[in-house]
Amino acid sequence: MEISSQEIHIKIDNPRSSSNKRKTNLADAEPIVLMSVLSSLHAGYFRISLSLCSQALLWKIMVHLHSELPSMAYYLLWYLALATQVSLCLLYAFKCIFLFDMVKEEFLHYIGVNYLYAPSISCLLLLQSAPMIEPHSILYQTLFWIFAVPVLTLDTKLYGQWFTTEKRFLSIMANPASQVSVIANLVAARGAAEMGWKECALCLFSLGMVHYLVIFVTLYQRLPGGNNFPTTLRPVFFLFFAAPATASLAWNSICGTFDTIAKMLFFLSLFIFMSLVCRPNLLKKSIKRFNVAWWAYSFPITFLALDSVQYAQEVKDHVALVLMFIFSSISVLIFLGVMLLTAANSKRLLRRDHVLWSATCPKDK
């Protein structure tokens, strides 16, 4: 009787070699993750810092006017805005270095180019809301020019091509995001006015307002650019009232008082806000799935809240105080709500945004 023998093979792995292999894989994975993040990042993510910086400015003014409000909340908010802005700027700088072709693609995109103003707007708002820098200091003036020069450079490029380039007329390229450039000039005008540079502030204000009127009338006619706007980006429609609200804020700083012109701009922004709120179906499709564009709800409301605060200080009646309370509360609640939703959807936050790049330019149709 024969018994079949079975061979048993025992393989002993070297723990050191396997651990080294894991370390090598992790080292190879880190650049891949970084490049994935950079490829997903675009200038539209600066909506987050825009909301934080405008909220910090609101709290700075409110704490100054109402001493019973906690100043610690303002300081925490400002430092959070600073950390967010620095982080986004560093990531976008890396993208400019390693993925310059994608930045160039964004620059040539009829929607994406407008958000190249957003880093400068955020920096200007961060400067104006800073707790430790006086407007008349050398540091403030130096930082102002560092942040304002990119705005003027983009103005020359963007506004110039609207009436000199054959295929990029405003009637073709206009879309709701075009108003970001207007807001950039008006925020810069407010910063110049805070330093006492009235002539510079008037120059920036006039540049912004003239182009706001042109863009507003063009969009009002529902030309091809506005109709080719992606549904997911419809929160950007809130820029319609953000521009006149920012203009009112800038004019208040230029004149030193919330005069008739500032009130007219505030009432215009209030009317446009109510017009949008009364049409919920316009925004219904855009809120089905979380997108970074949801941050476009926050900072326009904050600009309107800032106007209501200045209006209440000037008029000093019960209606004005109620408006200030309502818009300030709405601003804070929307800001907190979007922040919580962003934290809950953090895994989806830095995915490649196919919605933006799938939107073809009207001239390409």
Disulfide bonds with the S-S distance in Angstrom:
none
